[in-house]
Amino acid sequence: MKPESNTPPDFFDMVYQVVRLIPKGRVTSYGAIAKYLGAAGSSRLVGYAMHGAHNQNPKVPAHRVVNRNGLLTGKHHFANPYEMQELLAKEKIKVVDDKIIDFAKHYWDPHLEL
């Protein structure tokens, strides 16, 4: 992924660039993003980036980033605890007990897709 300027973007900006590329109806994991960016083992840092994603312009579809098991672990960073699930439902992704049903079917791997 090329940075949008001659100055290398910081890690959070690179995370936001990847997340903006996740297609509607698909999800990925914090770890997959970290690995794609050459920072395997930094999934927690991707989570911190997602925490601040709500203030970004252009928008970052943070609801499409979940943990490696398809759990909505970031839901507490949304305006209400159901917003993440509601946004995913609008994209035809079913969630039961905070877990994506058919996670493998909806999984988007940046290493394979980009």
C-alpha positions as CSV (number, residue, x, y, z in Angstrom):
1,M,0.0,0.0,0.0
2,K,1.4,3.3,-1.0
3,P,1.3,6.2,1.4
4,E,-0.7,9.2,0.2
5,S,2.3,11.6,0.5
6,N,6.1,11.4,0.5
7,T,6.1,11.3,4.3
8,P,5.5,7.7,5.6
9,P,2.2,7.6,7.5
10,D,2.2,6.5,11.1
11,F,0.9,3.1,12.1
12,F,-2.6,4.2,12.9
13,D,-3.0,5.9,9.5
14,M,-1.8,2.7,7.8
15,V,-4.4,0.7,9.8
16,Y,-7.1,3.1,8.8
17,Q,-6.1,2.8,5.1
18,V,-6.4,-1.0,5.3
19,V,-9.7,-0.9,7.2
20,R,-11.2,1.4,4.6
21,L,-10.5,-1.3,2.0
22,I,-12.6,-4.0,3.7
23,P,-15.6,-4.5,1.5
24,K,-19.1,-4.3,2.8
25,G,-20.3,-7.6,4.1
26,R,-16.8,-8.7,5.0
27,V,-14.7,-8.6,8.2
28,T,-11.1,-9.0,9.2
29,S,-9.2,-9.4,12.4
30,Y,-6.9,-7.1,14.3
31,G,-4.1,-9.6,13.9
32,A,-4.6,-9.9,10.1
33,I,-4.2,-6.2,9.8
34,A,-1.1,-6.1,12.0
35,K,0.5,-9.0,10.0
36,Y,-0.3,-7.3,6.7
37,L,1.4,-4.1,7.9
38,G,4.5,-6.1,8.8
39,A,3.8,-5.8,12.5
40,A,2.7,-9.4,13.4
41,G,2.1,-9.5,17.1
42,S,0.8,-6.0,17.2
43,S,-2.9,-6.8,17.1
44,R,-3.5,-4.8,20.3
45,L,-2.0,-1.7,18.7
46,V,-4.5,-2.2,15.8
47,G,-7.2,-2.3,18.5
48,Y,-6.0,1.0,19.9
49,A,-6.2,2.5,16.4
50,M,-9.8,1.2,16.1
51,H,-10.6,2.9,19.4
52,G,-9.8,6.3,17.7
53,A,-11.3,5.4,14.3
54,H,-14.6,7.1,15.1
55,N,-13.0,10.6,14.8
56,Q,-11.4,10.0,11.4
57,N,-12.3,11.6,8.1
58,P,-12.8,9.9,5.7
59,K,-14.8,7.5,7.9
60,V,-13.2,4.2,9.0
61,P,-15.6,1.2,9.1
62,A,-14.3,0.0,12.4
63,H,-17.3,-2.4,12.8
64,R,-15.7,-4.6,10.2
65,V,-12.7,-5.4,12.5
66,V,-13.2,-8.2,15.1
67,N,-11.0,-10.6,17.0
68,R,-9.5,-13.8,15.5
69,N,-12.5,-15.8,16.5
70,G,-15.1,-13.5,15.1
71,L,-16.0,-11.9,18.4
72,L,-17.1,-8.3,18.7
73,T,-14.5,-7.4,21.2
74,G,-14.4,-3.7,20.2
75,K,-18.2,-3.1,20.7
76,H,-17.7,-1.1,23.8
77,H,-15.9,1.6,21.8
78,F,-19.1,2.4,19.9
79,A,-21.8,4.9,20.9
80,N,-23.9,2.1,22.3
81,P,-23.0,-1.6,22.9
82,Y,-25.3,-2.8,20.1
83,E,-24.1,-0.4,17.3
84,M,-21.4,-2.7,16.0
85,Q,-23.8,-5.6,15.7
86,E,-26.4,-3.3,14.1
87,L,-23.9,-2.1,11.5
88,L,-22.8,-5.6,10.7
89,A,-26.5,-6.7,10.4
90,K,-27.0,-3.9,7.8
91,E,-24.3,-5.6,5.8
92,K,-26.0,-9.0,6.1
93,I,-23.6,-10.4,8.7
94,K,-25.4,-12.3,11.4
95,V,-24.1,-12.0,15.0
96,V,-25.3,-14.2,17.9
97,D,-23.9,-13.7,21.4
98,D,-21.3,-11.2,20.1
99,K,-19.9,-13.7,17.6
100,I,-20.1,-13.6,13.9
101,I,-22.0,-16.6,12.4
102,D,-20.1,-18.2,9.5
103,F,-17.1,-16.1,10.3
104,A,-14.9,-18.0,7.7
105,K,-17.5,-17.1,5.0
106,H,-17.2,-13.4,5.8
107,Y,-13.5,-13.3,6.6
108,W,-11.4,-10.9,4.5
109,D,-7.6,-11.5,4.6
110,P,-5.7,-8.4,3.4
111,H,-2.7,-10.7,2.5
112,L,-4.9,-12.5,-0.1
113,E,-7.1,-9.6,-1.1
114,L,-4.7,-6.7,-1.5
